Amino acid sequence: MIAAARAVLALALLAVLYALVASMVLLWAAFLAVALWSARAPGVQTPPTSAIIACAAFAPIVFGMAWAVVRTARPSAPREDAVTVTRRGAPELWRMVEELALGVGTHPPAHIRLTAEVNASVTEDAPLLGLAPGRRVLYLGLPLLAGLSLAELRAVLAHELGHFSHRHSRFGAVAHRGAAGLVAARQAIQDASAANDLVRLYAGGPLLLLGLYTYLFRWLTRPVRRRQELEADREAARVAGPGAVADALCSTEALGAAWQQFLAEFLAPMRRATGRIPDDPFRAFAHMVQAPELREPLATLRARAVERPAGPDDAHPPLATRLERLARLPAAETGAVPLFARPLSVPPRYAIELGRILLPGPDAGTRVPWRDWLIELAEHRARRPLAPLAEAVRTVEEAERTGRLKDERTERPKAERTEGPEDERTGRPGTERTERPEAERTAWRKVERAKAERPETEREPDALTIQRVLRLLDGGRRMPLARALNSRLPRGAQNESDPLRPLADALAVLIGAQLVSRGVAYWAMDWTGPSILVPPAGIAPETIHTWADTAVRLPGQTQRLGLHLAALGVDERAPLPTGPAGGAVDGVVPGAPGEQPRLISIVPGATGPARRRITAVRALALTVLLGMAGLTFVLWANRDEPSYPGTPVSPWTDGYRPGGGTTGGTVPAPLPTYLYPTAPVWPTPPAYRLPPPSLPGIDIKPLVPRSTP
């Protein structure tokens, strides 16, 4: 009963949201009409610029919220980041879904779409806010297919189909569209603020109101949706077994963390460093989660997932609560489904297509087969210490060269001093330099100055070799070299208690890179640490590291290391070889002089949809601004103008009548103004009249002859 009341309140809030948005549109339209009417009013000296700017500023928010509500009120379009799986393309997956739909007592979905997220969900794009049945779609994350067992995958699918059997998708559609409408409205305001500085001045108030409204809506719908998740768990436990459902929930949480780690620590760094990505990243991820060294870390993630509380906006209950409810259910006989069966797979073309959606565009990188990419990844991770080692070697050699030159500058003049004639003032033997040593010193200084002033790109590339490292070790420079290397390593790789340990590891990696270049060894991927060198047959994996550690720690052991390398066919003077993994470029270690750095920006920018939204907001504001400015100017230019001075001319005040005559009889009427301003009417001076004559009048009537009858 309480759940039904909450659902009704949620529907009421959704209706209120639509009413508020409609009222905002009407108020904006009324304000626009008033602004246009005021522009045509007589006596207005300037156009209403403030009203024009206000209408243009509020237009992005009003239209953005209206479009967000209209878009979420109708059935949503298929997701752009999903790939549709046909019955012919993946018959095993469709057969499993149809079998589980029959088990939970519902119709199978009309479409199955694969996504790149560690999640599964169902949607029903029903009209009338989800109150009528519509098209059912099952979204399944491809990382789940790569990491879940067959029993766990059946449990996940049964849980999602259980939402259909209990008609959860009806209310879920209402709740989802309401929340999506609020989120879209907030996004519209934020996009308008990003595109228009004027909107940013007053966007805080609407954002605050929408935030409070969103919190209230989610507070009402969250308990209902969480209760629906528990009901779907019980339905899945009835079909697949409570143990399989519990394992699926824990494995999904662990896979989510592992997938994020794969993207952040392996895929993204390899892409930035080398510009190469796998054509099927999901199979590479499956290779990662099936590695033996990750069994213990994944078990730890599963255990920690139980302790994680549910988020305030999460529609799912806490995992501990769900596991506790599942433990109370009786065990079900699930049939002949093995617990540790091989994970269900789909044709590679779907994974490759989804990989192109995950990493779109030509700037994503060069796509290589995922097995080759794993080999390059192992080599790239193994050769990471070589760039800091090359920088450390150059630093120590430069310091050594500077110190030697300083000694030559101080010792060489002393040896070149010769006794000369006595000083006239002291009587002691004087010292003077011969002209030849002075000329040699001057030439030597010019050469050194020319070398120092030479551009960095014109200097000779000092490629990293084993011989350069062994020469510094023989010269007693192991501690300066170790300190220089530690200062260039990441904080987690530094070893202050044993500074020689990183130097020994880097030397072993350098030797391993030479062996791999000769084709007698290879790097094996280790997902929990640096790659492992697999040496030639007859040599243990730790032997190379033991040789390097002995040469670093014990003086005089570099010659023994040289003998071992010569027996393996390794040339100490050979530069570091190039490789597709980006370990070296033209024999130069990354970071060495002469290297051309990759111009790859890792600054997060606006996504394609966000850029399109911001562009649409700018176009809308500019269109409203220009349209209102033009219309207002036309209305203002054709407004009624009063005559100056006097009252405005109108049919009631104008005495002029076409065809002649006036309205007042003998008094002539004023000239018509024809709605244009006229010249001021100056008062007419009175006409001068002569005074009447003072002579008496003469009556001449009797003098006029009469006619004879």
C-alpha positions in Angstrom: 0.0 0.0 0.0 2.8 2.4 0.9 4.6 1.5 -2.4 1.4 2.3 -4.4 1.1 5.6 -2.6 4.6 6.5 -3.4 4.1 5.5 -7.0 1.0 7.8 -7.2 3.0 10.7 -5.6 5.8 10.1 -8.1 3.3 10.3 -11.0 1.8 13.5 -9.5 5.3 15.0 -9.2 6.0 14.1 -12.8 2.7 15.8 -13.9 3.6 18.9 -11.9 7.0 19.0 -13.6 5.3 19.0 -17.0 2.9 21.7 -15.9 5.8 23.9 -14.6 7.6 23.6 -17.8 4.5 24.4 -19.8 3.9 27.5 -17.6 7.5 28.6 -18.1 6.9 28.4 -21.9 3.7 30.4 -21.6 5.2 33.1 -19.4 8.1 33.5 -21.8 5.7 33.8 -24.7 3.7 36.4 -22.8 6.8 38.4 -22.0 7.8 38.3 -25.6 4.3 39.5 -26.7 4.5 42.4 -24.2 8.0 43.4 -25.4 6.8 43.5 -29.0 3.7 45.5 -28.2 5.7 48.0 -26.2 7.9 48.5 -29.2 4.9 49.7 -31.3 3.5 52.0 -28.7 3.4 55.7 -29.7 6.0 58.0 -28.1 8.7 55.3 -27.7 12.0 57.0 -28.4 14.3 53.9 -28.5 13.6 50.2 -29.1 13.2 48.0 -25.9 16.8 46.7 -25.9 16.5 45.2 -22.3 13.5 43.2 -23.2 15.2 41.8 -26.3 18.3 40.7 -24.3 16.1 39.2 -21.6 14.1 37.2 -24.0 17.2 35.9 -25.8 18.9 35.1 -22.5 15.9 33.1 -21.1 15.3 31.3 -24.5 18.0 28.6 -24.0 16.7 27.6 -20.6 13.0 27.6 -21.5 13.4 25.7 -24.8 16.0 23.4 -23.3 13.8 22.4 -20.4 10.8 22.0 -22.8 12.8 19.8 -25.2 14.1 17.7 -22.3 10.6 17.0 -21.1 9.3 16.2 -24.6 12.2 14.0 -25.3 11.9 12.0 -22.1 8.1 11.8 -22.3 8.1 9.8 -25.5 9.7 6.3 -26.1 13.5 6.7 -26.2 15.5 5.8 -29.3 17.9 2.9 -29.3 21.2 3.7 -27.5 24.0 4.8 -29.8 26.7 3.0 -27.8 25.1 -0.5 -28.2 25.3 -3.2 -30.9 22.2 -5.2 -31.8 22.7 -9.0 -31.7 20.5 -11.0 -34.2 19.2 -14.5 -33.7 21.3 -15.7 -36.5 24.5 -14.0 -35.2 24.3 -15.4 -31.6 21.9 -18.3 -31.5 23.2 -19.6 -28.2 22.6 -16.4 -26.4 19.1 -16.1 -27.9 18.3 -19.7 -26.9 19.4 -19.0 -23.3 17.3 -15.8 -23.1 14.2 -17.5 -24.5 14.6 -20.4 -22.1 14.9 -18.2 -19.1 12.0 -16.0 -20.2 9.8 -19.1 -20.3 11.1 -20.1 -16.9 10.1 -16.8 -15.3 6.8 -16.7 -17.1 7.1 -13.8 -19.5 7.7 -13.0 -23.2 11.3 -12.8 -24.4 12.6 -9.3 -25.4 12.3 -8.1 -28.9 15.9 -7.0 -29.2 19.2 -7.9 -27.4 21.9 -5.2 -27.5 25.5 -5.4 -26.3 27.1 -2.6 -24.4 30.6 -1.8 -23.2 29.6 -1.5 -19.5 29.7 -4.0 -16.7 25.9 -4.1 -16.3 22.7 -5.6 -17.6 19.3 -3.9 -17.8 15.9 -4.1 -19.5 13.8 -1.3 -20.9 10.3 -1.2 -22.2 9.8 1.8 -24.5 6.1 2.1 -23.8 3.9 5.0 -24.8 1.7 7.0 -22.4 4.5 7.3 -19.8 4.9 3.5 -19.7 1.3 2.8 -18.8 0.8 0.8 -22.1 2.9 -2.2 -23.2 5.7 -1.4 -25.6 8.9 -2.7 -27.2 11.1 -4.7 -24.8 14.9 -4.5 -25.1 17.6 -6.4 -23.1 21.0 -4.6 -22.7 23.9 -6.9 -21.8 27.4 -5.7 -21.1 30.0 -7.5 -23.1 32.5 -7.5 -20.1 30.0 -9.7 -18.3 30.2 -12.3 -21.0 34.0 -12.2 -20.7 34.2 -12.7 -16.9 31.1 -14.5 -15.7 30.6 -18.2 -15.7 27.6 -19.8 -17.4 25.7 -20.2 -14.2 26.3 -16.6 -13.2 25.3 -15.3 -16.6 22.0 -17.3 -16.4 21.4 -15.7 -13.0 22.0 -12.2 -14.3 19.6 -12.8 -17.3 17.0 -14.3 -15.1 17.1 -11.3 -12.8 16.6 -8.9 -15.7 13.8 -11.0 -17.2 12.1 -11.1 -13.8 11.4 -7.4 -14.1 9.3 -8.2 -17.1 7.4 -10.9 -15.4 6.4 -8.6 -12.5 5.7 -5.6 -14.8 8.4 -3.6 -13.1 9.3 -2.0 -16.4 6.0 0.0 -16.3 6.8 1.9 -13.2 10.5 1.8 -14.0 9.8 3.6 -17.2 7.9 6.3 -15.4 10.6 6.7 -12.8 13.4 6.5 -15.3 11.8 9.1 -17.6 11.0 11.4 -14.8 14.6 11.2 -13.4 15.9 11.5 -17.0 13.8 14.5 -17.6 15.1 16.3 -14.5 18.6 15.4 -15.3 18.2 16.6 -18.9 16.6 19.8 -17.7 19.6 20.4 -15.4 21.9 19.6 -18.3 20.1 22.1 -20.5 20.7 24.8 -18.0 24.3 23.9 -17.5 24.9 23.9 -21.3 23.2 27.2 -21.6 25.5 28.6 -18.9 28.5 27.2 -20.7 27.5 28.7 -24.0 26.2 32.1 -22.7 27.8 34.3 -20.1 24.5 36.1 -19.5 22.7 32.9 -18.6 25.4 32.1 -16.1 24.4 35.1 -14.1 20.9 33.8 -13.1 21.3 30.0 -13.7 21.9 29.3 -10.0 18.3 29.7 -9.0 16.8 27.3 -11.5 19.5 24.8 -10.9 18.9 24.9 -7.1 15.1 24.4 -7.6 15.6 21.6 -10.0 18.1 20.0 -7.6 15.6 20.0 -4.8 12.8 18.7 -7.1 15.1 15.9 -8.3 15.9 14.9 -4.7 12.3 14.8 -3.8 11.4 12.7 -6.8 14.2 10.2 -6.2 13.3 10.0 -2.5 9.8 8.9 -3.5 10.8 6.4 -6.2 13.9 4.9 -4.6 12.2 2.6 -2.1 9.8 1.3 -4.8 12.6 0.5 -7.2 14.7 -1.2 -4.5 11.7 -3.4 -3.6 11.4 -4.3 -7.2 15.1 -5.4 -7.3 14.5 -7.7 -4.4 11.5 -9.2 -6.1 13.6 -9.8 -9.3 16.3 -11.5 -7.1 13.7 -13.9 -5.8 12.5 -14.7 -9.3 16.1 -15.3 -10.5 16.8 -17.5 -7.5 13.7 -19.6 -8.3 15.0 -20.3 -11.8 18.8 -20.3 -11.4 19.3 -20.9 -7.7 20.1 -18.5 -4.9 23.7 -19.5 -4.8 24.2 -18.7 -8.5 22.5 -15.3 -8.0 24.7 -14.4 -5.0 27.8 -15.4 -6.9 26.7 -13.3 -9.9 26.1 -10.2 -7.8 29.5 -10.4 -6.2 31.3 -11.2 -9.5 29.6 -8.3 -11.2 30.9 -5.9 -8.6 34.4 -7.3 -8.9 34.3 -7.2 -12.7 33.2 -3.6 -12.6 36.3 -2.6 -10.6 38.6 -4.8 -12.8 37.2 -3.3 -16.0 37.9 0.2 -14.8 41.4 -0.8 -13.8 41.9 -2.3 -17.3 40.9 0.9 -19.0 42.8 3.2 -16.7 46.1 1.3 -16.1 46.6 -0.8 -19.3 44.5 0.5 -22.3 44.8 4.3 -21.8 48.6 4.3 -21.0 49.4 2.1 -23.9 47.3 4.2 -26.2 49.1 7.5 -25.0 52.6 6.0 -25.3 52.4 4.1 -28.5 49.1 5.0 -30.2 48.1 1.4 -30.6 44.9 -0.2 -29.3 43.5 -3.7 -29.6 40.8 -4.4 -32.2 38.9 -6.5 -29.6 39.5 -5.0 -26.1 37.0 -7.4 -24.5 39.0 -10.5 -25.4 42.0 -8.8 -23.9 40.0 -8.1 -20.8 38.9 -11.8 -20.7 42.6 -12.8 -20.8 43.2 -10.5 -17.9 40.4 -11.8 -15.6 41.4 -15.4 -16.4 45.1 -14.9 -15.4 46.2 -16.9 -12.4 47.8 -14.0 -10.7 44.4 -12.2 -10.5 42.5 -14.9 -8.7 43.4 -13.5 -5.3 42.9 -9.8 -6.2 39.5 -10.6 -7.7 38.5 -12.6 -4.5 39.5 -9.6 -2.5 37.3 -7.4 -4.6 34.4 -9.7 -4.2 34.8 -9.6 -0.4 35.0 -5.8 -0.4 32.0 -5.4 -2.6 29.8 -6.8 0.3 31.0 -4.0 2.5 30.2 -1.2 0.1 27.1 0.7 0.9 24.5 1.6 -1.7 24.7 5.2 -3.0 22.0 7.7 -2.3 20.9 7.7 -6.0 21.3 3.9 -6.5 18.1 2.1 -7.3 19.6 -1.2 -6.1 19.7 -2.1 -2.4 23.0 -2.7 -0.6 24.7 -5.9 -1.7 24.8 -7.2 1.9 21.0 -6.8 2.1 20.5 -8.7 -1.1 22.8 -11.5 -0.1 21.0 -11.8 3.2 17.7 -12.1 1.5 19.0 -14.7 -0.9 20.5 -16.8 1.9 17.0 -17.2 3.4 15.6 -18.7 0.2 15.5 -22.5 -0.2 17.9 -24.0 -2.7 16.5 -24.7 -6.1 17.4 -27.5 -8.5 18.7 -25.8 -11.6 19.2 -28.8 -13.7 22.2 -29.7 -15.7 24.1 -26.4 -15.7 27.7 -26.9 -14.6 28.8 -24.3 -12.1 32.2 -23.6 -13.7 31.3 -24.0 -17.3 33.0 -22.1 -20.1 31.6 -18.5 -20.4 29.2 -17.9 -23.3 30.8 -16.1 -26.2 29.5 -14.2 -29.2 31.0 -13.8 -32.7 34.1 -11.6 -32.7 32.5 -9.2 -35.2 30.2 -7.9 -32.5 33.0 -7.3 -30.1 35.1 -5.6 -32.8 32.2 -3.3 -33.7 31.6 -2.5 -30.1 35.3 -1.8 -29.6 35.1 0.8 -32.4 32.2 2.4 -30.5 34.2 2.4 -27.2 37.3 4.0 -28.9 35.8 6.0 -31.8 37.4 8.2 -34.5 40.7 8.1 -36.4 42.5 9.6 -33.5 41.8 6.6 -31.3 45.0 4.9 -32.4 46.2 2.1 -34.7 44.1 -1.0 -34.2 46.1 -4.3 -34.0 45.0 -7.8 -33.3 44.4 -8.2 -29.6 47.0 -11.0 -29.1 49.7 -8.9 -30.7 48.6 -6.0 -28.6 49.0 -8.1 -25.4 52.6 -8.9 -26.5 53.3 -5.2 -27.1 51.8 -4.3 -23.8 54.0 -6.8 -22.0 57.1 -5.3 -23.7 56.0 -1.8 -23.0 55.5 -2.4 -19.3 58.8 -4.2 -19.1 60.8 -1.4 -20.7 59.4 1.4 -18.6 62.6 1.6 -16.4 64.8 2.1 -19.4 63.9 5.8 -20.0 64.8 6.8 -16.4 68.0 4.7 -16.6 69.0 6.5 -19.8 68.5 9.9 -18.2 70.4 8.8 -15.1 73.3 7.6 -17.2 73.5 10.9 -19.1 73.4 12.8 -15.8 76.2 10.9 -14.2 78.3 11.0 -17.4 77.8 14.8 -17.6 78.8 15.2 -14.0 81.8 13.0 -14.5 82.8 15.0 -17.6 82.4 18.3 -15.9 84.5 17.1 -12.9 87.3 15.9 -15.2 87.4 19.1 -17.2 87.5 21.0 -14.0 90.5 19.0 -12.9 92.2 19.6 -16.2 91.7 23.3 -16.0 93.2 23.4 -12.5 96.1 21.0 -13.1 97.1 21.7 -16.6 98.3 25.3 -16.0 100.4 24.2 -13.1 102.3 21.7 -15.3 102.8 24.3 -18.0 104.5 26.8 -15.7 108.2 27.4 -16.5 110.8 29.4 -14.6 111.5 32.7 -16.2 113.7 35.7 -15.4 113.6 37.2 -11.9 111.0 39.7 -11.1 112.4 43.2 -11.0 110.4 44.1 -7.9 110.8 41.0 -5.8 113.9 39.4 -7.2 112.2 36.0 -7.1 112.0 33.7 -10.1 109.0 34.7 -12.2 106.5 32.4 -14.0 105.4 32.9 -17.6 103.4 30.7 -20.0 104.7 29.8 -23.3 102.7 30.9 -26.3 102.0 27.4 -27.6 100.1 26.0 -24.5 98.1 29.2 -24.3 97.0 28.8 -27.9 96.1 25.2 -27.3 94.0 26.2 -24.3 92.2 28.8 -26.3 91.3 26.4 -29.1 90.2 23.8 -26.5 87.9 26.3 -24.9 86.4 27.3 -28.2 85.6 23.6 -29.1 83.9 23.0 -25.7 81.9 26.2 -26.1 80.8 25.2 -29.6 79.7 21.8 -28.3 77.7 23.4 -25.4 76.1 26.0 -27.7 75.1 23.4 -30.4 71.3 22.9 -30.7 69.8 19.9 -29.0 68.6 18.4 -32.2 72.1 18.6 -33.8 73.9 16.7 -31.0 74.9 13.2 -31.4 72.3 10.8 -30.0 73.7 9.0 -27.0 71.8 5.7 -27.2 71.6 3.6 -24.0 73.9 0.5 -24.1 75.0 -2.1 -21.6 78.6 -0.9 -22.0 77.8 2.6 -20.8 76.2 1.3 -17.6 79.1 -1.2 -16.9 81.7 1.5 -17.5 80.1 3.7 -14.8 79.9 0.7 -12.5 83.6 0.0 -13.0 84.5 3.6 -12.4 82.9 3.5 -8.9 79.8 5.6 -9.9 77.2 3.0 -8.8 75.8 5.1 -5.9 75.5 8.4 -8.0 73.9 6.3 -10.7 71.5 4.7 -8.3 70.5 8.0 -6.7 70.0 9.6 -10.1 67.8 6.6 -11.2 65.7 6.7 -7.9 65.0 10.4 -8.4 63.5 9.7 -11.8 61.3 6.7 -10.9 57.7 7.0 -9.8 57.1 7.3 -6.1 55.9 3.8 -5.8 59.0 2.3 -7.5 61.5 4.1 -5.4 63.5 2.2 -2.8 65.2 4.4 -0.2 66.3 1.5 2.0 68.1 -0.3 -0.8 68.9 2.2 -3.6 70.8 -0.3 -5.6 67.8 -2.6 -6.1 66.1 -0.4 -8.8 69.5 -0.1 -10.6 69.8 -3.9 -10.7 66.3 -4.3 -11.9 66.8 -1.7 -14.7 70.0 -3.4 -15.8 68.3 -6.8 -15.9 65.5 -5.2 -18.1 68.2 -3.7 -20.4 69.8 -7.2 -20.8 66.4 -8.7 -21.4 65.5 -6.2 -24.1 68.7 -7.2 -25.9 67.8 -10.9 -25.7 64.3 -10.2 -26.9 65.6 -8.3 -29.9 67.7 -11.3 -30.9 64.6 -13.5 -30.7 66.0 -15.9 -28.0 63.6 -14.6 -25.2 60.2 -12.9 -24.8 58.3 -11.0 -22.3 55.3 -12.6 -20.5 52.5 -10.4 -19.3 52.0 -10.1 -15.5 48.8 -8.1 -14.7 49.9 -7.4 -11.1 53.4 -6.1 -11.7 56.2 -5.7 -14.3 56.4 -8.2 -17.2 58.4 -11.3 -16.7 61.3 -12.2 -18.9 61.3 -15.7 -20.3 65.0 -16.4 -21.1 66.5 -18.9 -23.5 66.2 -22.6 -22.8 68.5 -23.8 -20.1 68.4 -20.5 -18.1 66.1 -19.9 -15.2 64.0 -16.7 -15.2 65.7 -15.3 -12.2 69.3 -16.0 -13.5 69.5 -12.8 -15.6 68.4 -10.7 -12.6 71.0 -12.5 -10.4 73.8 -11.6 -12.8 72.7 -7.9 -12.9 72.4 -7.7 -9.1 75.8 -9.2 -8.6 77.4 -6.8 -11.1 75.8 -3.8 -9.4 76.5 -4.6 -5.8 80.0 -6.2 -6.0 82.9 -4.3 -7.5 84.8 -6.2 -10.2 81.9 -8.4 -11.2 81.1 -6.5 -14.4 83.7 -8.6 -16.4 81.9 -11.8 -15.3 78.6 -10.4 -16.5 80.3 -9.5 -19.8 81.4 -13.1 -20.2 77.8 -14.4 -19.6 76.4 -11.9 -22.2 79.0 -12.9 -24.7 78.1 -16.5 -24.2 74.5 -15.6 -25.0 75.5 -13.6 -28.1 74.7 -10.2 -26.7 76.8 -7.2 -27.8 77.4 -4.8 -25.0 77.9 -1.9 -27.4 74.7 -2.5 -29.3 72.1 0.4 -28.8 68.7 -0.3 -27.4 66.7 -1.8 -30.3 63.5 -0.3 -31.6 60.1 -2.0 -31.2 56.4 -1.5 -32.0 55.8 -1.1 -28.3 57.5 2.2 -28.2 60.5 1.2 -26.1 62.9 3.1 -28.3 62.9 5.3 -31.4 65.8 5.0 -33.9 68.0 3.6 -31.2 67.2 6.4 -28.7 65.5 5.7 -25.5 62.4 7.8 -24.8 63.6 11.0 -23.1 67.0 10.9 -24.7 68.2 13.8 -26.9 67.0 13.7 -30.4 63.7 12.0 -29.6 60.6 13.3 -31.3 57.8 13.3 -28.7 54.3 12.2 -29.5 51.9 15.1 -29.5 49.0 13.5 -27.8 46.7 15.5 -25.6 45.2 13.8 -22.6 43.3 16.8 -21.3 39.6 15.8 -21.0 37.4 17.8 -23.3 33.8 18.0 -24.2 32.3 15.0 -25.8 30.6 15.0 -29.2 27.0 15.2 -27.8 28.0 17.9 -25.3 29.6 20.0 -28.1 26.5 19.5 -30.2 24.2 20.7 -27.3 26.4 23.7 -26.6 26.4 24.6 -30.3 22.6 24.3 -30.4 22.2 26.5 -27.4 24.3 29.2 -29.0 22.5 29.0 -32.3 19.1 29.2 -30.4 20.1 32.3 -28.4 21.6 34.0 -31.5 18.5 33.2 -33.6 16.1 34.6 -30.9 18.3 37.6 -30.4 18.6 38.5 -34.1 14.9 37.7 -34.9 13.6 39.8 -32.0 16.0 42.6 -32.8 14.8 42.8 -36.4 11.1 42.5 -35.6 11.3 45.0 -32.8 13.1 47.5 -35.0 10.5 47.2 -37.7 7.6 47.7 -35.2 9.4 50.6 -33.6 10.2 52.3 -37.0 6.5 52.1 -38.0 5.0 53.3 -34.7 2.5 56.3 -34.5 4.3 59.6 -34.0 2.7 62.7 -32.4 2.9 66.0 -34.2 5.0 68.7 -32.7 3.7 70.8 -31.1 0.1 70.1 -30.4 -2.0 67.0 -30.1 -1.6 64.0 -32.3 -3.5 64.1 -35.6 -6.4 61.7 -35.7 -9.7 61.4 -37.6 -11.3 63.1 -34.6 -9.0 66.1 -34.5 -8.2 66.5 -38.2 -10.6 69.1 -39.8 -9.4 68.5 -43.3 -11.8 66.8 -45.8 -10.7 65.6 -49.1 -12.4 67.5 -52.0 -12.3 70.9 -50.3 -14.2 72.5 -47.6 -13.7 72.6 -43.8 -15.6 71.4 -40.8 -15.9 74.8 -39.2 -17.6 76.9 -42.0 -15.7 80.1 -42.6 -12.6 79.2 -40.5 -10.1 77.3 -42.6 -9.0 74.0 -41.3 -5.3 73.2 -40.5 -3.3 71.3 -43.1 -3.2 67.5 -42.7 0.0 65.9 -41.2 -0.3 62.5 -43.0 1.4 60.9 -39.9 4.6 62.9 -40.5 5.9 65.7 -38.3 5.1 69.2 -39.5 6.7 72.6 -38.9 5.6 74.5 -35.9 2.5 76.8 -36.5 3.5 80.3 -35.6 0.7 82.7 -34.6 -0.4 85.0 -37.4 -0.1 88.7 -36.6 -3.3 90.7 -36.8 -4.0 92.5 -40.0 -4.0 96.4 -39.9 -7.4 98.0 -40.9 -8.0 101.7 -41.7 -10.4 103.4 -39.4 -13.9 104.2 -40.9 -14.3 107.6 -42.5 -15.9 110.4 -40.4 -18.0 111.9 -43.4 -21.7 111.2 -43.4 -23.1 108.8 -45.8 -24.9 109.8 -49.0 -28.2 108.1 -49.9 -28.2 107.8 -53.7 -31.3 105.6 -54.0 -33.6 108.5 -55.1 -31.2 109.4 -57.9 -31.4 106.1 -59.6 -33.8 106.3 -62.5 -36.7 103.9 -62.5 -38.0 101.9 -65.4 -41.2 103.2 -67.1 -44.2 100.9 -67.0 
